Amino acid sequence: MNASPRLMLAGCGVVGLATFVPLAVYVTRHLPAPGFDRSWHDAFRQYALSHPWWLSTMRVVTHVGDTPVVFVVDLTLFAYVVRRRPRTAVFIALIGAGGWALRILVRDLTGRPRPTDALWTATGASFPSGHTTNATLTAALVVMAVWPLLGRRLRIVVVALAVVCAGAIGLSRIVGGVHWPTDVIGGWILALTYLSLVAAVFPWRSRRAVDA
């Protein structure tokens, strides 16, 4: 990876930090939730209660972001690339383990309580959403792992699927009422910020990429 993409990634990381830090401070000072969070939480909750099929669908979707699922996917990706592309394997380890630790650190520092009227059971502090953060990072790792094997059209398809997956899992956490909307937004921002900064410092791309 040459200097220009790395500078762009670093810039994205800086913008992400400039967005995430004020959000973290804001939600910490407005415990348990500001009006924006509460109104959207109530709206999603009422819609879910009025449409059981939607709630059931989101319950299935949310399990895709469960800790065991994310761990197995990350471990599988690492095992797949470790011999062929050791640099990418190191990157996967940095993103998977480092992102996990960073999210837990932020969660413990903010200590934000979850909604008390959730439709599912969840424990621990609320900000940022763990499912959202981990699923976003893992979706990005899947794209990176298969990127050199795909042509241009398939790359577009895989990226679109990754975005939909990360977005749907985040949405499911709001629908189930286990996270405030800003928890999910914070999870997306934290994941993309950490991913950008690590990629800027430690390029992952293989020289064997297919550009067909």
C-alpha positions in Angstrom: 0.0 0.0 0.0 1.5 3.3 -1.0 1.5 6.6 0.9 -1.7 8.1 -0.5 -4.1 5.3 0.7 -2.4 5.3 4.0 -2.9 9.0 4.4 -6.5 8.7 3.5 -7.0 5.9 6.1 -5.2 8.0 8.7 -7.5 10.9 7.9 -10.5 8.7 8.2 -9.2 7.5 11.6 -8.7 11.1 12.8 -12.2 12.1 11.7 -13.6 9.0 13.4 -11.8 10.0 16.6 -13.1 13.5 16.4 -16.6 12.1 16.1 -16.4 9.3 18.6 -14.8 11.1 21.5 -17.4 13.9 21.7 -20.2 11.3 21.4 -18.7 9.2 24.2 -18.5 12.3 26.4 -22.0 13.3 25.5 -23.7 10.0 26.3 -21.7 9.8 29.6 -22.9 13.2 30.7 -26.5 12.4 29.7 -27.1 9.2 31.6 -29.1 7.1 31.1 -30.1 8.6 27.8 -30.8 12.0 26.1 -34.1 12.8 24.4 -32.9 11.6 21.0 -32.1 8.2 22.3 -35.3 7.8 24.3 -37.6 8.9 21.5 -36.1 6.5 18.9 -35.9 3.7 21.5 -39.6 4.1 22.2 -40.5 4.2 18.5 -38.5 1.1 17.6 -39.9 -0.7 20.7 -43.5 0.1 19.9 -43.1 -1.0 16.2 -41.5 -4.3 17.3 -44.3 -5.0 19.8 -46.9 -4.3 17.1 -45.1 -6.5 14.5 -44.0 -9.8 16.2 -42.5 -11.1 12.9 -40.2 -8.2 12.7 -39.0 -8.7 16.3 -38.5 -12.4 15.6 -36.5 -11.7 12.5 -34.3 -9.2 14.4 -33.8 -11.7 17.2 -32.3 -14.2 14.6 -30.2 -11.4 13.1 -28.8 -10.3 16.4 -27.4 -13.8 17.1 -25.1 -13.5 14.1 -23.2 -10.9 16.1 -23.0 -13.1 19.3 -19.5 -13.5 20.8 -19.1 -17.2 19.9 -20.0 -16.5 16.3 -17.7 -13.6 15.9 -14.9 -15.5 17.6 -15.3 -18.5 15.3 -15.4 -16.4 12.2 -12.3 -14.4 13.2 -10.4 -17.6 14.1 -11.4 -19.2 10.8 -10.2 -16.2 8.8 -6.9 -16.2 10.7 -6.4 -20.0 10.1 -7.3 -19.5 6.4 -4.7 -16.8 5.6 -1.9 -17.5 8.1 0.2 -19.6 5.7 -0.8 -17.8 2.4 -0.7 -14.2 3.7 0.9 -14.0 7.1 0.7 -10.1 7.0 -3.0 -10.3 6.6 -3.2 -12.9 9.4 -1.4 -10.5 11.7 -3.8 -7.7 10.7 -6.8 -10.0 11.5 -5.4 -10.7 14.9 -4.8 -7.0 15.6 -8.3 -6.0 14.5 -10.1 -8.9 16.2 -8.3 -8.9 19.6 -7.4 -5.2 19.7 -10.9 -4.1 18.7 -12.4 -6.4 21.3 -10.2 -5.0 24.1 -10.7 -1.4 23.0 -14.5 -1.7 23.0 -14.4 -3.2 26.5 -12.2 -0.4 27.8 -14.5 2.2 26.4 -17.5 0.4 27.8 -16.0 0.3 31.3 -14.9 3.9 31.2 -18.4 5.2 30.2 -20.4 2.8 32.3 -23.6 3.7 30.6 -26.7 1.7 31.7 -28.8 -0.2 29.2 -32.5 0.5 28.7 -34.6 -0.9 31.5 -37.5 -2.0 29.2 -35.5 -4.2 26.7 -37.4 -6.9 24.9 -34.4 -9.3 25.2 -32.1 -10.1 28.0 -28.6 -8.4 28.0 -26.1 -7.6 30.7 -23.3 -5.2 31.2 -22.8 -1.5 30.3 -24.3 -0.2 27.1 -21.9 2.1 25.2 -20.7 1.2 22.7 -22.7 -1.7 21.4 -20.5 -4.8 21.5 -22.5 -6.7 18.9 -22.3 -3.7 16.5 -18.6 -3.1 17.0 -17.5 -6.7 16.8 -19.8 -7.5 13.8 -18.5 -4.4 11.9 -14.9 -5.3 12.4 -15.5 -9.0 11.5 -17.4 -8.0 8.4 -14.5 -5.9 7.3 -12.1 -8.7 8.0 -14.1 -11.1 5.8 -13.9 -8.6 2.9 -10.1 -8.2 3.4 -9.5 -12.0 3.6 -11.3 -12.8 0.3 -10.4 -9.6 -1.5 -7.4 -11.0 -3.5 -9.5 -13.9 -4.7 -12.3 -11.9 -6.2 -12.8 -10.0 -9.4 -14.2 -6.4 -9.4 -17.9 -7.3 -9.5 -17.7 -9.9 -6.8 -15.8 -7.4 -4.6 -18.7 -5.0 -4.9 -21.1 -7.7 -3.9 -19.1 -8.8 -0.9 -18.6 -5.2 0.3 -22.4 -4.6 0.0 -23.1 -7.8 1.9 -20.7 -6.8 4.6 -22.3 -3.4 5.0 -25.8 -4.9 5.1 -24.7 -7.5 7.7 -23.0 -4.9 10.0 -26.0 -2.6 9.6 -28.6 -5.2 10.3 -26.9 -6.5 13.4 -26.6 -2.9 14.8 -30.3 -2.3 13.9 -31.3 -5.5 15.7 -29.8 -4.2 19.0 -32.0 -1.1 18.8 -35.1 -3.1 17.9 -34.6 -5.5 20.8 -34.2 -2.5 23.1 -30.9 -3.8 24.6 -29.0 -0.7 23.3 -29.8 3.0 22.9 -29.4 4.2 19.3 -26.3 6.1 20.1 -24.7 2.9 21.5 -25.1 1.4 18.0 -23.9 4.6 16.2 -20.9 4.6 18.6 -20.2 1.0 17.8 -20.1 1.6 14.0 -17.9 4.7 14.5 -15.5 3.0 16.9 -15.1 0.0 14.6 -14.4 2.0 11.5 -12.1 4.4 13.3 -10.0 1.6 14.8 -9.9 -0.3 11.5 -8.7 2.8 9.6 -6.0 3.7 12.1 -4.6 0.1 12.2 -4.7 -0.2 8.4 -2.9 3.1 8.1 -0.1 1.9 10.4 -0.1 -1.7 9.3 -1.0 -2.3 5.7 -2.8 -5.6 5.1 -3.1 -5.8 1.3 -1.5 -8.7 -0.5 0.4 -8.2 -3.7 -1.4 -11.1 -5.2 -4.7 -9.2 -5.5 -6.8 -9.9 -8.4 -7.8 -6.8 -10.4 -10.0 -8.5 -13.0 
